[in-house]
Amino acid sequence: ETLVLARPGFRLTADLSVPAGALVAVTGPSGGGKSTLMDAIAGFLAPTAGRIRVDGTDITGLPPARRPLTILFQDNNLFPHLTAADNVGLGLDPSLRLSAGQKRTVAESLVRVGLDGLGSRRPGDLSGGQRQRVALARALARARPLLLLDEPFAALDPALRADMIALVDETRRQTGTTVLVSIHTPAEIADRADGLLRVDGGRAELMRT
């Protein structure tokens, strides 16, 4: 069943299936439709035809908040008045009334991204790379079956990008999370990716698995 996505002056079609637990690099030129595809999966853009399914469940009509996924953008969307720990905790409970178990999850997520001991700092007291790691910690803490990464590490230096990609890969192998990561430089992830999804010329095509 072909998925059709349309914006003014732009049309994208996709007919593909990504295996559960796979890490897939989403590549293509700027303006080619990578973000459009991510927006549709996340629920920010309704398709004009076709269906979107996760683990066999049709999520096409679900609002973004009810979809079994987490999306992380290049803009980390942290709240400047909250601590790093509270920003992570928002992914578990928007009211921040966290249980003891949820607080442990927050702490473990910060450790996992290399921010142990920095949970009490606010975003303004962190470097750009550290802020993006807080956002990644929030995404990991949510533990949804599908993780969408839309150029989240583009602003980081190459060494830190490599560390974050390794962390995402390690986490999805441990948890079985399916990951789609939009990236301009697929070579950085080629040795870890199970598939390459090329988005260009109005089509999204899975090149290899």
Backbone torsions as a table, in degrees:
resi	resn	phi	psi	omega
1	GLU	NA	118.3	-173.9
2	THR	-79.6	128.1	175.9
3	LEU	-88.1	130.1	-179.6
4	VAL	-120.2	125.5	179.9
5	LEU	-120.7	135.8	-176.7
6	ALA	-138.0	135.2	168.6
7	ARG	-125.6	166.5	177.8
8	PRO	-53.2	118.8	178.4
9	GLY	76.9	10.8	-176.4
10	PHE	-145.9	139.1	178.8
11	ARG	-140.9	134.4	-179.2
12	LEU	-131.9	133.3	175.9
13	THR	-119.3	146.5	-179.5
14	ALA	-147.6	137.7	174.8
15	ASP	-142.7	92.7	-172.8
16	LEU	-155.4	164.0	177.4
17	SER	-136.6	130.1	179.8
18	VAL	-106.3	125.9	-179.5
19	PRO	-61.6	144.1	177.2
20	ALA	-59.9	136.6	178.5
21	GLY	84.3	0.5	-178.1
22	ALA	-81.7	154.7	170.4
23	LEU	-110.0	115.9	-175.1
24	VAL	-120.2	127.0	176.0
25	ALA	-85.9	126.0	178.7
26	VAL	-100.7	115.1	-173.4
27	THR	-124.4	168.4	178.8
28	GLY	145.3	168.1	-177.3
29	PRO	-69.7	159.0	174.2
30	SER	-59.0	134.1	-177.8
31	GLY	82.3	3.2	-177.4
32	GLY	-79.7	-16.0	176.8
33	GLY	121.2	6.4	-178.9
34	LYS	-60.2	-49.0	-179.0
35	SER	-68.4	-33.4	177.1
36	THR	-60.9	-44.2	178.4
37	LEU	-63.7	-44.5	178.0
38	MET	-61.1	-43.2	-179.4
39	ASP	-61.4	-38.9	179.8
40	ALA	-67.9	-42.9	179.0
41	ILE	-63.5	-38.8	-178.4
42	ALA	-76.5	-16.6	177.7
43	GLY	100.6	8.1	179.7
44	PHE	-86.0	-12.2	179.9
45	LEU	-138.4	125.4	-179.9
46	ALA	-85.7	132.3	177.0
47	PRO	-70.2	152.2	175.7
48	THR	-85.7	-15.4	175.9
49	ALA	-160.4	156.4	176.9
50	GLY	91.4	175.4	-176.8
51	ARG	-129.8	156.0	174.7
52	ILE	-118.7	125.8	-178.4
53	ARG	-125.9	141.7	174.3
54	VAL	-125.0	123.0	-176.3
55	ASP	52.7	36.9	177.5
56	GLY	83.3	-6.4	-179.3
57	THR	-95.0	129.8	179.1
58	ASP	-73.7	116.8	-179.6
59	ILE	-111.2	9.5	-172.3
60	THR	-55.3	-39.3	-176.7
61	GLY	-92.4	0.4	-177.5
62	LEU	-80.0	142.7	173.4
63	PRO	-68.8	158.9	-176.5
64	PRO	-51.9	-42.0	-175.1
65	ALA	-65.8	-21.1	-177.1
66	ARG	-99.8	1.3	-179.0
67	ARG	-82.5	144.4	-176.1
68	PRO	-80.7	58.2	-175.6
69	LEU	-154.5	165.4	173.1
70	THR	-129.6	139.1	177.1
71	ILE	-121.1	136.9	179.9
72	LEU	-122.8	122.8	-178.6
73	PHE	-98.9	171.1	174.4
74	GLN	-62.9	-37.7	172.8
75	ASP	-78.7	113.9	-167.9
76	ASN	-72.1	-11.7	174.9
77	ASN	55.6	42.3	175.5
78	LEU	-88.7	149.5	175.8
79	PHE	-88.3	118.9	-172.2
80	PRO	-66.1	-23.2	-177.1
81	HIS	-87.6	-5.2	-179.8
82	LEU	-104.3	154.2	175.8
83	THR	-71.6	167.8	176.6
84	ALA	-59.0	-42.8	-179.8
85	ALA	-63.0	-42.0	179.3
86	ASP	-67.7	-36.5	176.4
87	ASN	-62.2	-38.2	175.5
88	VAL	-68.3	-42.4	-178.6
89	GLY	-61.3	-27.7	177.8
90	LEU	-58.8	-29.1	178.8
91	GLY	-69.4	-19.2	179.9
92	LEU	-98.2	-36.6	-179.8
93	ASP	-156.5	110.5	-178.5
94	PRO	-58.4	-20.6	178.3
95	SER	-83.3	-11.1	-177.5
96	LEU	61.6	23.8	171.9
97	ARG	-90.5	76.7	-171.6
98	LEU	-86.4	140.8	173.4
99	SER	-75.4	171.0	177.7
100	ALA	-60.7	-39.0	179.1
101	GLY	-66.0	-39.4	178.3
102	GLN	-67.4	-36.8	177.0
103	LYS	-64.0	-36.9	176.5
104	ARG	-65.0	-40.2	178.3
105	THR	-61.0	-41.4	177.6
106	VAL	-60.8	-49.5	-178.8
107	ALA	-61.5	-42.6	-179.5
108	GLU	-66.3	-36.1	179.5
109	SER	-67.1	-39.3	177.5
110	LEU	-66.5	-39.1	176.3
111	VAL	-62.3	-42.5	-176.4
112	ARG	-60.2	-34.7	-179.0
113	VAL	-96.0	11.9	174.9
114	GLY	81.4	26.0	-178.9
115	LEU	-117.4	28.8	177.7
116	ASP	-58.8	129.5	179.4
117	GLY	89.1	-3.2	-177.9
118	LEU	-109.8	10.9	-175.9
119	GLY	-64.3	-25.0	-178.4
120	SER	-86.3	-5.1	-179.5
121	ARG	-82.9	150.0	175.5
122	ARG	-91.8	159.1	-176.7
123	PRO	-52.6	-35.7	-179.5
124	GLY	-65.7	-16.7	179.6
125	ASP	-97.7	6.0	-178.4
126	LEU	-114.9	155.5	175.1
127	SER	-73.7	168.7	178.5
128	GLY	-59.4	-41.8	178.8
129	GLY	-65.4	-38.2	178.3
130	GLN	-67.4	-38.4	177.6
131	ARG	-62.6	-40.6	179.9
132	GLN	-68.6	-30.6	176.3
133	ARG	-70.7	-32.4	173.8
134	VAL	-62.2	-44.4	179.1
135	ALA	-62.4	-39.6	177.6
136	LEU	-66.6	-39.3	177.3
137	ALA	-60.0	-40.5	177.8
138	ARG	-62.6	-43.1	179.3
139	ALA	-63.2	-42.3	-179.6
140	LEU	-67.9	-36.4	-179.0
141	ALA	-63.7	-30.5	-178.8
142	ARG	-68.4	-27.9	173.7
143	ALA	53.2	45.9	175.8
144	ARG	-84.7	155.7	-176.1
145	PRO	-68.9	-17.5	-179.8
146	LEU	-129.0	129.8	179.1
147	LEU	-120.5	122.5	177.7
148	LEU	-107.2	124.8	-179.7
149	LEU	-118.3	107.2	-176.5
150	ASP	-100.8	89.3	-179.2
151	GLU	51.1	45.1	-173.5
152	PRO	-73.2	-19.2	-173.8
153	PHE	-111.9	11.6	-174.1
154	ALA	-61.3	-32.3	-176.3
155	ALA	-85.7	-3.4	-177.5
156	LEU	-89.0	157.8	177.2
157	ASP	-72.3	159.4	-173.6
158	PRO	-54.8	-40.8	-178.6
159	ALA	-64.3	-42.8	-179.7
160	LEU	-70.1	-36.8	175.4
161	ARG	-58.8	-43.9	179.6
162	ALA	-62.1	-40.3	178.8
163	ASP	-63.4	-43.4	-178.5
164	MET	-67.9	-39.9	177.3
165	ILE	-63.5	-41.8	177.5
166	ALA	-62.2	-40.1	179.6
167	LEU	-64.9	-44.9	177.6
168	VAL	-60.5	-43.9	-179.6
169	ASP	-62.9	-45.5	179.5
170	GLU	-61.0	-42.6	-178.2
171	THR	-65.9	-43.3	-178.1
172	ARG	-68.8	-30.4	176.0
173	ARG	-68.7	-34.4	179.9
174	GLN	-75.7	-33.7	-171.5
175	THR	-107.2	-15.1	-176.6
176	GLY	80.0	13.5	179.6
177	THR	-68.2	137.6	173.0
178	THR	-86.5	133.0	-175.0
179	VAL	-126.4	127.9	168.6
180	LEU	-112.8	121.0	-177.5
181	VAL	-122.9	116.4	176.6
182	SER	-78.8	128.1	-173.6
183	ILE	-151.8	138.2	-179.6
184	HIS	-80.1	-23.1	-176.3
185	THR	-119.6	80.9	-175.9
186	PRO	-59.3	-21.0	179.4
187	ALA	-61.3	-27.7	-178.8
188	GLU	-68.2	-17.9	-175.0
189	ILE	-125.7	0.3	-172.6
190	ALA	-58.5	-36.9	-176.7
191	ASP	-76.8	-8.0	-179.9
192	ARG	-112.6	-22.3	-173.7
193	ALA	-75.6	141.6	174.3
194	ASP	-88.8	-17.5	-178.4
195	GLY	-155.8	160.6	178.1
196	LEU	-125.8	118.0	-179.3
197	LEU	-104.7	109.6	-177.8
198	ARG	-92.4	123.1	179.6
199	VAL	-116.9	108.6	-175.2
200	ASP	-166.5	151.7	174.7
201	GLY	61.7	27.5	178.0
202	GLY	81.2	10.7	179.7
203	ARG	-133.9	148.3	172.3
204	ALA	-114.7	119.4	-174.1
205	GLU	-130.0	128.1	177.8
206	LEU	-80.9	113.5	-171.3
207	MET	-82.1	-36.0	-179.7
208	ARG	-155.9	156.7	177.2
209	THR	-138.0	NA	NA
